[in-house]
Amino acid sequence: MPIIVNLDVVMAKRKMSLNELSDKVGLTLSNLSILKTGKAKAIRFSTLEAICNTLDCQPGDILEYVDQ
């Protein structure tokens, strides 16, 4: 898939666990895990906004396009 999810990298830089992010963003652990592993088919802008707000980052820090 040409879209790479770097959520785990950004979380590691912020020293934030998946449990902590889940609590702050208001998403279930399973939904965040699906996103983190790159298995998600879509993401709502409101979810992306909440994650970026919590991790103090830009959408481009989390999502990366790689031409194959």
Distance bins in CASP14 RR format, pairs under 12 A and 6 or more apart:
PFRMAT RR
TARGET T0000
AUTHOR 0000-0000-0000
RMODE 2
METHOD distances of the structure
MODEL  1
1 37 0 0 0 0 0 1 0 0 0 0 0
1 38 1 0 0 1 0 0 0 0 0 0 0
1 39 0 0 0 0 1 0 0 0 0 0 0
1 40 0 0 0 0 0 1 0 0 0 0 0
1 41 0 0 0 0 1 0 0 0 0 0 0
1 63 0 0 0 0 0 1 0 0 0 0 0
1 64 0 0 0 0 0 1 0 0 0 0 0
1 65 0 0 0 0 0 1 0 0 0 0 0
1 66 0 0 0 0 1 0 0 0 0 0 0
1 67 0 0 0 0 0 1 0 0 0 0 0
1 68 0 0 0 0 1 0 0 0 0 0 0
2 38 0 0 0 0 0 1 0 0 0 0 0
2 63 0 0 0 0 0 1 0 0 0 0 0
2 64 0 0 0 0 1 0 0 0 0 0 0
2 65 1 0 1 0 0 0 0 0 0 0 0
2 66 1 0 1 0 0 0 0 0 0 0 0
2 67 1 0 0 1 0 0 0 0 0 0 0
2 68 1 0 1 0 0 0 0 0 0 0 0
3 35 0 0 0 0 0 1 0 0 0 0 0
3 38 0 0 0 0 1 0 0 0 0 0 0
3 39 0 0 0 0 0 1 0 0 0 0 0
3 40 0 0 0 0 1 0 0 0 0 0 0
3 41 0 0 0 0 0 1 0 0 0 0 0
3 42 0 0 0 0 0 1 0 0 0 0 0
3 43 0 0 0 0 1 0 0 0 0 0 0
3 59 0 0 0 0 0 1 0 0 0 0 0
3 60 0 0 0 0 0 1 0 0 0 0 0
3 62 0 0 0 0 0 1 0 0 0 0 0
3 63 1 0 0 1 0 0 0 0 0 0 0
3 64 1 0 0 1 0 0 0 0 0 0 0
3 65 1 0 1 0 0 0 0 0 0 0 0
3 66 1 0 0 1 0 0 0 0 0 0 0
3 67 0 0 0 0 0 1 0 0 0 0 0
3 68 0 0 0 0 0 1 0 0 0 0 0
4 36 0 0 0 0 0 1 0 0 0 0 0
4 37 0 0 0 0 0 1 0 0 0 0 0
4 38 1 0 0 1 0 0 0 0 0 0 0
4 60 0 0 0 0 0 1 0 0 0 0 0
4 61 0 0 0 0 0 1 0 0 0 0 0
4 62 0 0 0 0 1 0 0 0 0 0 0
4 63 1 0 0 1 0 0 0 0 0 0 0
4 64 1 0 1 0 0 0 0 0 0 0 0
4 65 1 0 0 1 0 0 0 0 0 0 0
4 66 1 0 1 0 0 0 0 0 0 0 0
4 67 0 0 0 0 0 1 0 0 0 0 0
4 68 0 0 0 0 0 1 0 0 0 0 0
5 11 0 0 0 0 0 1 0 0 0 0 0
5 32 0 0 0 0 0 1 0 0 0 0 0
5 33 0 0 0 0 0 1 0 0 0 0 0
5 34 0 0 0 0 1 0 0 0 0 0 0
5 35 1 0 0 1 0 0 0 0 0 0 0
5 36 1 0 0 1 0 0 0 0 0 0 0
5 37 1 0 0 1 0 0 0 0 0 0 0
5 38 1 0 1 0 0 0 0 0 0 0 0
5 39 0 0 0 0 1 0 0 0 0 0 0
5 40 1 0 0 1 0 0 0 0 0 0 0
5 41 0 0 0 0 0 1 0 0 0 0 0
5 42 0 0 0 0 0 1 0 0 0 0 0
5 43 0 0 0 0 1 0 0 0 0 0 0
5 48 0 0 0 0 0 1 0 0 0 0 0
5 51 0 0 0 0 0 1 0 0 0 0 0
5 59 0 0 0 0 0 1 0 0 0 0 0
5 60 0 0 0 0 0 1 0 0 0 0 0
5 61 0 0 0 0 0 1 0 0 0 0 0
5 62 1 0 0 1 0 0 0 0 0 0 0
5 63 1 0 0 1 0 0 0 0 0 0 0
5 64 1 0 0 1 0 0 0 0 0 0 0
5 65 0 0 0 0 0 1 0 0 0 0 0
5 66 0 0 0 0 0 1 0 0 0 0 0
6 12 0 0 0 0 1 0 0 0 0 0 0
6 13 0 0 0 0 1 0 0 0 0 0 0
6 35 0 0 0 0 0 1 0 0 0 0 0
6 36 0 0 0 0 1 0 0 0 0 0 0
6 37 0 0 0 0 0 1 0 0 0 0 0
6 38 0 0 0 0 1 0 0 0 0 0 0
6 51 0 0 0 0 0 1 0 0 0 0 0
6 55 0 0 0 0 0 1 0 0 0 0 0
6 57 0 0 0 0 1 0 0 0 0 0 0
6 58 0 0 0 0 0 1 0 0 0 0 0
6 59 0 0 0 0 0 1 0 0 0 0 0
6 60 0 0 0 0 1 0 0 0 0 0 0
6 61 1 0 0 1 0 0 0 0 0 0 0
6 62 1 0 1 0 0 0 0 0 0 0 0
6 63 1 0 0 1 0 0 0 0 0 0 0
6 64 1 0 1 0 0 0 0 0 0 0 0
6 65 0 0 0 0 0 1 0 0 0 0 0
6 66 0 0 0 0 0 1 0 0 0 0 0
7 13 0 0 0 0 0 1 0 0 0 0 0
7 14 0 0 0 0 0 1 0 0 0 0 0
7 16 0 0 0 0 0 1 0 0 0 0 0
7 18 0 0 0 0 1 0 0 0 0 0 0
7 21 0 0 0 0 1 0 0 0 0 0 0
7 22 0 0 0 0 0 1 0 0 0 0 0
7 25 0 0 0 0 0 1 0 0 0 0 0
7 27 0 0 0 0 0 1 0 0 0 0 0
7 31 0 0 0 0 0 1 0 0 0 0 0
7 32 1 0 0 1 0 0 0 0 0 0 0
7 33 0 0 0 0 1 0 0 0 0 0 0
7 34 0 0 0 0 0 1 0 0 0 0 0
7 35 1 0 0 1 0 0 0 0 0 0 0
7 36 1 0 1 0 0 0 0 0 0 0 0
7 37 0 0 0 0 1 0 0 0 0 0 0
7 38 0 0 0 0 1 0 0 0 0 0 0
7 39 0 0 0 0 0 1 0 0 0 0 0
7 40 0 0 0 0 1 0 0 0 0 0 0
7 43 0 0 0 0 0 1 0 0 0 0 0
7 47 0 0 0 0 0 1 0 0 0 0 0
7 48 0 0 0 0 0 1 0 0 0 0 0
7 51 1 0 0 1 0 0 0 0 0 0 0
7 52 0 0 0 0 0 1 0 0 0 0 0
7 54 0 0 0 0 0 1 0 0 0 0 0
7 55 0 0 0 0 1 0 0 0 0 0 0
7 57 0 0 0 0 1 0 0 0 0 0 0
7 59 0 0 0 0 0 1 0 0 0 0 0
7 60 0 0 0 0 0 1 0 0 0 0 0
7 61 0 0 0 0 1 0 0 0 0 0 0
7 62 1 0 1 0 0 0 0 0 0 0 0
7 63 0 0 0 0 1 0 0 0 0 0 0
7 64 0 0 0 0 0 1 0 0 0 0 0
8 14 0 0 0 0 0 1 0 0 0 0 0
8 16 0 0 0 0 0 1 0 0 0 0 0
8 17 0 0 0 0 0 1 0 0 0 0 0
8 18 0 0 0 0 1 0 0 0 0 0 0
8 21 0 0 0 0 0 1 0 0 0 0 0
8 32 0 0 0 0 0 1 0 0 0 0 0
8 33 0 0 0 0 0 1 0 0 0 0 0
8 35 0 0 0 0 1 0 0 0 0 0 0
8 36 1 0 1 0 0 0 0 0 0 0 0
8 37 0 0 0 0 1 0 0 0 0 0 0
8 38 0 0 0 0 1 0 0 0 0 0 0
8 55 0 0 0 0 0 1 0 0 0 0 0
8 61 0 0 0 0 0 1 0 0 0 0 0
8 62 0 0 0 0 1 0 0 0 0 0 0
9 16 0 0 0 0 0 1 0 0 0 0 0
9 36 0 0 0 0 1 0 0 0 0 0 0
9 55 0 0 0 0 0 1 0 0 0 0 0
9 57 0 0 0 0 0 1 0 0 0 0 0
9 60 0 0 0 0 0 1 0 0 0 0 0
9 61 0 0 0 0 1 0 0 0 0 0 0
9 62 0 0 0 0 1 0 0 0 0 0 0
9 63 0 0 0 0 0 1 0 0 0 0 0
9 64 0 0 0 0 1 0 0 0 0 0 0
10 16 0 0 0 0 1 0 0 0 0 0 0
10 21 0 0 0 0 1 0 0 0 0 0 0
10 35 0 0 0 0 0 1 0 0 0 0 0
10 36 0 0 0 0 1 0 0 0 0 0 0
10 51 0 0 0 0 1 0 0 0 0 0 0
10 52 0 0 0 0 1 0 0 0 0 0 0
10 54 0 0 0 0 0 1 0 0 0 0 0
10 55 1 0 1 0 0 0 0 0 0 0 0
10 56 0 0 0 0 1 0 0 0 0 0 0
10 57 1 0 1 0 0 0 0 0 0 0 0
10 58 0 0 0 0 1 0 0 0 0 0 0
10 59 0 0 0 0 0 1 0 0 0 0 0
10 60 0 0 0 0 1 0 0 0 0 0 0
10 61 1 0 1 0 0 0 0 0 0 0 0
10 62 1 0 1 0 0 0 0 0 0 0 0
10 63 0 0 0 0 0 1 0 0 0 0 0
10 64 0 0 0 0 0 1 0 0 0 0 0
11 17 1 0 0 1 0 0 0 0 0 0 0
11 18 1 0 0 1 0 0 0 0 0 0 0
11 19 0 0 0 0 0 1 0 0 0 0 0
11 20 0 0 0 0 1 0 0 0 0 0 0
11 21 1 0 0 1 0 0 0 0 0 0 0
11 22 0 0 0 0 0 1 0 0 0 0 0
11 24 0 0 0 0 0 1 0 0 0 0 0
11 25 0 0 0 0 0 1 0 0 0 0 0
11 32 0 0 0 0 1 0 0 0 0 0 0
11 33 0 0 0 0 0 1 0 0 0 0 0
11 35 0 0 0 0 0 1 0 0 0 0 0
11 36 1 0 0 1 0 0 0 0 0 0 0
11 51 0 0 0 0 1 0 0 0 0 0 0
11 54 0 0 0 0 1 0 0 0 0 0 0
11 55 1 0 0 1 0 0 0 0 0 0 0
11 56 0 0 0 0 0 1 0 0 0 0 0
11 57 0 0 0 0 1 0 0 0 0 0 0
11 61 0 0 0 0 0 1 0 0 0 0 0
11 62 0 0 0 0 1 0 0 0 0 0 0
12 18 0 0 0 0 0 1 0 0 0 0 0
12 21 0 0 0 0 0 1 0 0 0 0 0
12 36 0 0 0 0 0 1 0 0 0 0 0
12 55 0 0 0 0 0 1 0 0 0 0 0
13 55 0 0 0 0 1 0 0 0 0 0 0
13 56 0 0 0 0 0 1 0 0 0 0 0
13 57 0 0 0 0 1 0 0 0 0 0 0
13 61 0 0 0 0 1 0 0 0 0 0 0
13 62 0 0 0 0 0 1 0 0 0 0 0
14 20 0 0 0 0 1 0 0 0 0 0 0
14 21 0 0 0 0 1 0 0 0 0 0 0
14 24 0 0 0 0 0 1 0 0 0 0 0
14 51 0 0 0 0 0 1 0 0 0 0 0
14 52 0 0 0 0 0 1 0 0 0 0 0
14 54 0 0 0 0 1 0 0 0 0 0 0
14 55 1 0 1 0 0 0 0 0 0 0 0
14 56 1 0 0 1 0 0 0 0 0 0 0
14 57 1 0 0 1 0 0 0 0 0 0 0
14 61 0 0 0 0 0 1 0 0 0 0 0
14 62 0 0 0 0 0 1 0 0 0 0 0
15 21 0 0 0 0 0 1 0 0 0 0 0
15 55 0 0 0 0 0 1 0 0 0 0 0
16 22 0 0 0 0 0 1 0 0 0 0 0
16 23 0 0 0 0 0 1 0 0 0 0 0
16 24 0 0 0 0 1 0 0 0 0 0 0
16 25 0 0 0 0 0 1 0 0 0 0 0
16 32 0 0 0 0 0 1 0 0 0 0 0
16 36 0 0 0 0 0 1 0 0 0 0 0
16 51 0 0 0 0 0 1 0 0 0 0 0
16 54 1 0 0 1 0 0 0 0 0 0 0
16 55 1 0 0 1 0 0 0 0 0 0 0
16 56 0 0 0 0 0 1 0 0 0 0 0
16 57 0 0 0 0 0 1 0 0 0 0 0
17 23 0 0 0 0 1 0 0 0 0 0 0
17 24 0 0 0 0 0 1 0 0 0 0 0
17 29 0 0 0 0 0 1 0 0 0 0 0
17 32 0 0 0 0 0 1 0 0 0 0 0
17 33 0 0 0 0 0 1 0 0 0 0 0
17 36 0 0 0 0 0 1 0 0 0 0 0
18 24 0 0 0 0 0 1 0 0 0 0 0
18 25 0 0 0 0 0 1 0 0 0 0 0
18 27 0 0 0 0 1 0 0 0 0 0 0
18 28 0 0 0 0 0 1 0 0 0 0 0
18 29 1 0 0 1 0 0 0 0 0 0 0
18 30 0 0 0 0 0 1 0 0 0 0 0
18 31 0 0 0 0 0 1 0 0 0 0 0
18 32 1 0 1 0 0 0 0 0 0 0 0
18 33 1 0 0 1 0 0 0 0 0 0 0
18 34 0 0 0 0 0 1 0 0 0 0 0
18 35 0 0 0 0 0 1 0 0 0 0 0
18 36 1 0 0 1 0 0 0 0 0 0 0
18 37 0 0 0 0 0 1 0 0 0 0 0
18 51 0 0 0 0 0 1 0 0 0 0 0
18 55 0 0 0 0 0 1 0 0 0 0 0
19 25 0 0 0 0 0 1 0 0 0 0 0
19 26 0 0 0 0 0 1 0 0 0 0 0
19 27 0 0 0 0 0 1 0 0 0 0 0
19 28 0 0 0 0 0 1 0 0 0 0 0
19 29 1 0 0 1 0 0 0 0 0 0 0
19 32 0 0 0 0 1 0 0 0 0 0 0
19 33 0 0 0 0 0 1 0 0 0 0 0
20 26 0 0 0 0 0 1 0 0 0 0 0
20 27 0 0 0 0 0 1 0 0 0 0 0
20 29 0 0 0 0 0 1 0 0 0 0 0
20 32 0 0 0 0 0 1 0 0 0 0 0
20 54 0 0 0 0 1 0 0 0 0 0 0
20 55 0 0 0 0 0 1 0 0 0 0 0
21 27 0 0 0 0 1 0 0 0 0 0 0
21 28 0 0 0 0 0 1 0 0 0 0 0
21 29 0 0 0 0 1 0 0 0 0 0 0
21 31 0 0 0 0 0 1 0 0 0 0 0
21 32 1 0 0 1 0 0 0 0 0 0 0
21 33 0 0 0 0 0 1 0 0 0 0 0
21 35 0 0 0 0 0 1 0 0 0 0 0
21 36 0 0 0 0 1 0 0 0 0 0 0
21 47 0 0 0 0 0 1 0 0 0 0 0
21 50 0 0 0 0 1 0 0 0 0 0 0
21 51 1 0 0 1 0 0 0 0 0 0 0
21 52 0 0 0 0 0 1 0 0 0 0 0
21 53 0 0 0 0 0 1 0 0 0 0 0
21 54 1 0 0 1 0 0 0 0 0 0 0
21 55 1 0 0 1 0 0 0 0 0 0 0
21 57 0 0 0 0 0 1 0 0 0 0 0
21 62 0 0 0 0 0 1 0 0 0 0 0
22 28 1 0 0 1 0 0 0 0 0 0 0
22 29 1 0 1 0 0 0 0 0 0 0 0
22 30 0 0 0 0 1 0 0 0 0 0 0
22 31 0 0 0 0 1 0 0 0 0 0 0
22 32 1 0 1 0 0 0 0 0 0 0 0
22 33 0 0 0 0 1 0 0 0 0 0 0
22 35 0 0 0 0 0 1 0 0 0 0 0
22 36 0 0 0 0 0 1 0 0 0 0 0
22 47 0 0 0 0 0 1 0 0 0 0 0
22 50 0 0 0 0 0 1 0 0 0 0 0
22 51 0 0 0 0 0 1 0 0 0 0 0
22 54 0 0 0 0 0 1 0 0 0 0 0
23 29 0 0 0 0 1 0 0 0 0 0 0
23 32 0 0 0 0 0 1 0 0 0 0 0
23 50 0 0 0 0 0 1 0 0 0 0 0
23 54 0 0 0 0 1 0 0 0 0 0 0
24 32 0 0 0 0 0 1 0 0 0 0 0
24 50 0 0 0 0 1 0 0 0 0 0 0
24 51 0 0 0 0 1 0 0 0 0 0 0
24 52 0 0 0 0 0 1 0 0 0 0 0
24 53 0 0 0 0 1 0 0 0 0 0 0
24 54 1 0 1 0 0 0 0 0 0 0 0
24 55 0 0 0 0 1 0 0 0 0 0 0
24 56 0 0 0 0 0 1 0 0 0 0 0
25 31 0 0 0 0 1 0 0 0 0 0 0
25 32 1 0 0 1 0 0 0 0 0 0 0
25 35 0 0 0 0 0 1 0 0 0 0 0
25 43 0 0 0 0 0 1 0 0 0 0 0
25 44 0 0 0 0 0 1 0 0 0 0 0
25 46 0 0 0 0 0 1 0 0 0 0 0
25 47 1 0 0 1 0 0 0 0 0 0 0
25 48 0 0 0 0 0 1 0 0 0 0 0
25 49 0 0 0 0 1 0 0 0 0 0 0
25 50 1 0 1 0 0 0 0 0 0 0 0
25 51 1 0 1 0 0 0 0 0 0 0 0
25 52 0 0 0 0 1 0 0 0 0 0 0
25 53 0 0 0 0 1 0 0 0 0 0 0
25 54 1 0 1 0 0 0 0 0 0 0 0
25 55 0 0 0 0 1 0 0 0 0 0 0
26 32 0 0 0 0 1 0 0 0 0 0 0
26 46 0 0 0 0 0 1 0 0 0 0 0
26 47 0 0 0 0 1 0 0 0 0 0 0
26 50 1 0 0 1 0 0 0 0 0 0 0
26 51 0 0 0 0 0 1 0 0 0 0 0
26 53 0 0 0 0 0 1 0 0 0 0 0
26 54 0 0 0 0 1 0 0 0 0 0 0
27 33 0 0 0 0 1 0 0 0 0 0 0
27 34 0 0 0 0 1 0 0 0 0 0 0
27 35 0 0 0 0 1 0 0 0 0 0 0
27 36 0 0 0 0 0 1 0 0 0 0 0
27 40 0 0 0 0 0 1 0 0 0 0 0
27 43 0 0 0 0 0 1 0 0 0 0 0
27 44 0 0 0 0 0 1 0 0 0 0 0
27 46 0 0 0 0 0 1 0 0 0 0 0
27 47 1 0 0 1 0 0 0 0 0 0 0
27 48 0 0 0 0 0 1 0 0 0 0 0
27 50 1 0 0 1 0 0 0 0 0 0 0
27 51 0 0 0 0 1 0 0 0 0 0 0
27 54 0 0 0 0 0 1 0 0 0 0 0
28 34 0 0 0 0 1 0 0 0 0 0 0
28 35 0 0 0 0 0 1 0 0 0 0 0
28 47 0 0 0 0 0 1 0 0 0 0 0
29 35 0 0 0 0 0 1 0 0 0 0 0
29 36 0 0 0 0 1 0 0 0 0 0 0
30 36 0 0 0 0 0 1 0 0 0 0 0
30 37 0 0 0 0 0 1 0 0 0 0 0
30 39 0 0 0 0 0 1 0 0 0 0 0
30 40 0 0 0 0 0 1 0 0 0 0 0
31 37 0 0 0 0 0 1 0 0 0 0 0
31 38 0 0 0 0 0 1 0 0 0 0 0
31 39 0 0 0 0 0 1 0 0 0 0 0
31 40 0 0 0 0 1 0 0 0 0 0 0
31 41 0 0 0 0 0 1 0 0 0 0 0
31 42 0 0 0 0 0 1 0 0 0 0 0
31 43 0 0 0 0 1 0 0 0 0 0 0
31 44 0 0 0 0 0 1 0 0 0 0 0
31 47 0 0 0 0 1 0 0 0 0 0 0
31 50 0 0 0 0 0 1 0 0 0 0 0
31 51 0 0 0 0 0 1 0 0 0 0 0
32 38 0 0 0 0 0 1 0 0 0 0 0
32 39 0 0 0 0 0 1 0 0 0 0 0
32 40 0 0 0 0 1 0 0 0 0 0 0
32 43 0 0 0 0 0 1 0 0 0 0 0
32 47 0 0 0 0 1 0 0 0 0 0 0
32 50 0 0 0 0 0 1 0 0 0 0 0
32 51 0 0 0 0 1 0 0 0 0 0 0
32 54 0 0 0 0 0 1 0 0 0 0 0
32 55 0 0 0 0 0 1 0 0 0 0 0
32 62 0 0 0 0 0 1 0 0 0 0 0
33 39 0 0 0 0 1 0 0 0 0 0 0
33 40 0 0 0 0 1 0 0 0 0 0 0
34 40 1 0 1 0 0 0 0 0 0 0 0
34 41 0 0 0 0 1 0 0 0 0 0 0
34 42 0 0 0 0 0 1 0 0 0 0 0
34 43 0 0 0 0 1 0 0 0 0 0 0
34 47 0 0 0 0 0 1 0 0 0 0 0
35 41 0 0 0 0 0 1 0 0 0 0 0
35 42 0 0 0 0 1 0 0 0 0 0 0
35 43 1 0 0 1 0 0 0 0 0 0 0
35 44 0 0 0 0 0 1 0 0 0 0 0
35 47 0 0 0 0 1 0 0 0 0 0 0
35 48 0 0 0 0 1 0 0 0 0 0 0
35 50 0 0 0 0 0 1 0 0 0 0 0
35 51 0 0 0 0 1 0 0 0 0 0 0
35 62 0 0 0 0 1 0 0 0 0 0 0
35 63 0 0 0 0 0 1 0 0 0 0 0
36 43 0 0 0 0 0 1 0 0 0 0 0
36 51 0 0 0 0 0 1 0 0 0 0 0
36 62 0 0 0 0 1 0 0 0 0 0 0
38 62 0 0 0 0 0 1 0 0 0 0 0
38 63 0 0 0 0 0 1 0 0 0 0 0
38 64 0 0 0 0 0 1 0 0 0 0 0
40 47 0 0 0 0 1 0 0 0 0 0 0
40 48 0 0 0 0 0 1 0 0 0 0 0
40 51 0 0 0 0 0 1 0 0 0 0 0
40 62 0 0 0 0 0 1 0 0 0 0 0
40 63 0 0 0 0 0 1 0 0 0 0 0
42 48 0 0 0 0 0 1 0 0 0 0 0
42 63 0 0 0 0 0 1 0 0 0 0 0
43 49 0 0 0 0 0 1 0 0 0 0 0
43 50 0 0 0 0 0 1 0 0 0 0 0
43 51 0 0 0 0 1 0 0 0 0 0 0
43 52 0 0 0 0 0 1 0 0 0 0 0
43 59 0 0 0 0 1 0 0 0 0 0 0
43 62 0 0 0 0 1 0 0 0 0 0 0
43 63 0 0 0 0 1 0 0 0 0 0 0
44 50 0 0 0 0 1 0 0 0 0 0 0
44 51 0 0 0 0 0 1 0 0 0 0 0
45 51 0 0 0 0 0 1 0 0 0 0 0
45 52 0 0 0 0 0 1 0 0 0 0 0
45 59 0 0 0 0 1 0 0 0 0 0 0
45 63 0 0 0 0 0 1 0 0 0 0 0
46 52 0 0 0 0 0 1 0 0 0 0 0
46 53 0 0 0 0 0 1 0 0 0 0 0
47 53 0 0 0 0 0 1 0 0 0 0 0
47 54 0 0 0 0 0 1 0 0 0 0 0
47 59 0 0 0 0 0 1 0 0 0 0 0
47 62 0 0 0 0 0 1 0 0 0 0 0
47 63 0 0 0 0 0 1 0 0 0 0 0
48 54 0 0 0 0 0 1 0 0 0 0 0
48 55 0 0 0 0 0 1 0 0 0 0 0
48 57 0 0 0 0 0 1 0 0 0 0 0
48 58 0 0 0 0 0 1 0 0 0 0 0
48 59 1 0 1 0 0 0 0 0 0 0 0
48 60 0 0 0 0 1 0 0 0 0 0 0
48 61 0 0 0 0 0 1 0 0 0 0 0
48 62 1 0 0 1 0 0 0 0 0 0 0
48 63 1 0 0 1 0 0 0 0 0 0 0
49 55 0 0 0 0 0 1 0 0 0 0 0
49 57 0 0 0 0 0 1 0 0 0 0 0
49 58 0 0 0 0 0 1 0 0 0 0 0
49 59 0 0 0 0 1 0 0 0 0 0 0
49 62 0 0 0 0 0 1 0 0 0 0 0
50 57 0 0 0 0 0 1 0 0 0 0 0
50 59 0 0 0 0 0 1 0 0 0 0 0
50 62 0 0 0 0 0 1 0 0 0 0 0
51 57 0 0 0 0 1 0 0 0 0 0 0
51 58 0 0 0 0 0 1 0 0 0 0 0
51 59 0 0 0 0 1 0 0 0 0 0 0
51 60 0 0 0 0 0 1 0 0 0 0 0
51 61 0 0 0 0 1 0 0 0 0 0 0
51 62 1 0 0 1 0 0 0 0 0 0 0
51 63 0 0 0 0 0 1 0 0 0 0 0
52 58 1 0 0 1 0 0 0 0 0 0 0
52 59 1 0 1 0 0 0 0 0 0 0 0
52 60 0 0 0 0 1 0 0 0 0 0 0
52 61 1 0 0 1 0 0 0 0 0 0 0
52 62 1 0 0 1 0 0 0 0 0 0 0
52 63 0 0 0 0 0 1 0 0 0 0 0
53 59 0 0 0 0 0 1 0 0 0 0 0
53 62 0 0 0 0 0 1 0 0 0 0 0
54 62 0 0 0 0 0 1 0 0 0 0 0
55 61 1 0 0 1 0 0 0 0 0 0 0
55 62 1 0 0 1 0 0 0 0 0 0 0
56 62 0 0 0 0 0 1 0 0 0 0 0
57 63 0 0 0 0 0 1 0 0 0 0 0
58 64 0 0 0 0 0 1 0 0 0 0 0
59 65 0 0 0 0 0 1 0 0 0 0 0
END
